[in-house]
């Protein structure tokens, strides 16, 4: 009996071994010739199908809405100017208000102008026998330009990061007087990983915007830059890049063709410098754009990256705006003279400014109307020949009821005007369950009308199954990519971030990582940390958009990404 038992045991072991060999042999041969990514994608496809089947997905009846064909009026979407803080308050009745770019009117190393203005206000300076002061408002150059050009709010003076914004304001018909072309020295640059920098210098002899655009066009460099509608460095880079293809005609056929080839290999356009920095930390970018003042204050960059200046200088020119009385002009001039003192220039140096004074602008003066045309060209050509397919995922749970849902609708109805006609759009809403309000389709007039109809029909109630909504969007995009593998997929999630039903982020994180689909999140009075955790997976932006400025912010986001 003992021998018989041992025989059965041996046979059992042999059977298990044979089964294991057959199983692994089948697995090995089925994966033969496949890359790791392909195997991973195949597994992800099975996982996606499994998760999708667990979700109660409804298909909504499609209803057309009334579309507005008028172009976007920026002034209508801008929030009240009080949204942007006063960083230095005037101390007298006779004063001027100055819009200042954020790198010099913020806090810490970004608060140089605030310290100077505070001293100015306490220095008992007089004009016409009256004590005077300044009020500084902290506002990004691109946003400030939107306020001024739209006429929604016009300060007495404006100090953007560079002269390009001043030229755009002037071209819009605003009476613009240059008081000084420099308050403090700064430059824009391309920050390149040192190893990649050495490789490019060995091949091209030197590194500048021309050799960088060539390297990107040849797919030898992975570089990102910022939104030229909002970012001073992004606008500077756009103009400089166009100039490398044809400096005599920035919008000519040669420049456009060169830009298209270059742009086809740009993997990342960030909405903000902060988003660009976060993406760079992942190590997926060889290079990115940055101002020198930020670079000088980032020791983690200075050791591993090389800074190459480009374009126009970022010397914070100061402009007087509108038909000001002589008294206000005199205050602005007094302030410009005050800033020039050695004491305050040295203070700027301590905060990272005045670092590359020997660098001279390598871009010829550009007319403001040409700059606006360059922005429009960028909008048309930034996606190259790769159309976008995007699914909007809207939270319609009970916590979104009232003002959050109303603002979500308003922001989407305004933002949809930024969606390019060559792109494809789908729409999903979720609460306890998920509803496909609009299947993915080319964004023609018919699809636009149904998109508006889907937005208008939204009503809030029930729980919050955010990740179920994302799973459905992923499934829609994967199905679309089987038909058109050339599309660039995107997801936009609009929510208050409070998930309490359905799948969790851990359930779908692997899918998001495998598919590498950026998920942009827009929070409405939201749990921002929850939304940030979704966007950070593939370096997408997260917007904390409260009820005051969500319309403007989502418009900017869609303008960049769509």
ABEGO torsion letter per residue (X at the ends): XAAAAAAAAAAAAAAAAAAAAAAAAAAAAAABGBBAAAAAAAAAAAAAAAAAAABBBBBBBBBBBBBBABBBBAAAABBBAAABBBABBBABABBBBBBBBAAAABBEAAAAAAAAAAAAAAAGBBBGGBBBBBBBBBBBAAAAAAAAAAGABBBABBBBABAAAAAAAAAAGBBBBBABABABBBBBBBBBBAAAAAAAAAAAGBBBAAAAAAAAAAGABBBBBBBAAABAAAAAAAAAAAAAABAABAABAAAAAAAAAAAAABABBBABAAAAAAAAAAGABABBBBBAAAAAABAAAAAABBBBBBEBBBAGBBBBBEBBBAAAAAAAAAAAAAAABAAAAAAAAAAGBGABAABBBABBBBBAAAAAAAAAAAAAAAAEABBBBBBBBBBABAAABEAAAAAAAAAAAAAAAABBAABBBBBBBBBABBBBABBBBBBBAAAAAAAAAAAAABBBBEBBBAAAAAAAAAAAAAAAAAABAABBBBBBBBBAGBBABEBBAAAAAAAAAAAGBBBBBBBBGBBAAAAAAAAAAAGBBBBBBBAAAAAAAAAAAAAAAX
